[in-house]
Amino acid sequence: MIIDGRDQQSETDTIESWQFGSAVPEAFRGLCVAVVHRADDKSLALIETVAFNRGSTTRSFTDFDEARKWLDLLGGPPASE
């Protein structure tokens, strides 16, 4: 699964990012999650870290194609736009 945050207009604050990251392992149980974000948006990188620390297979990217390649390497269904 790809969460595409590149068009997000505003960054979430630290608490919101932590809360969302904490919810990812339960909400996306059994799925590999690639979070794509703008290079200047650090909030989505925090979501990745929190989700990973809670057992989710999660990684953040600034390039959509790199996110897709990572998911394909993990052997899941092909990622689509």
HELIX and SHEET records of a PDB file:
HELIX    1   1 THR A   14  ALA A   27  1                                  14    
HELIX    2   2 SER A   43  ASN A   53  1                                  11    
HELIX    3   3 PHE A   64  LEU A   73  1                                  10    
SHEET    1   A 3 ILE A   2  ASP A   4  0                                        
SHEET    2   A 3 CYS A  32  VAL A  36  1                                        
SHEET    3   A 3 THR A  57  PHE A  61  1                                        
END                                                                             
